[in-house]
Amino acid sequence: MAKNQVYHARMKHINVRYHFVQDILEEGDIELKKIHTKNNLMDIITKVVFRVKFNHCKNLLLILLVC
């Protein structure tokens, strides 16, 4: 919805305060990127993950914290 306004007519019920993301995108302050589920760090706090995925996310977080 933030990038593609084609479905705008169907989503008029959404409150105006939620459209601030579109304004920020148009100004270029943020950029939305698709992140494959293999590299999604938030899986570690939002889903039940297996040990391999947990360790992978933990390692990616450590890399981000050190930088």
Secondary structure, DSSP 4 states (H G I P E B T S, - for coil): --S-GGGGGGGTTS-GGGGHHHHHHHHTS-------GGG-TTHHHHS---HHHHHHHHHHHHHHHH-
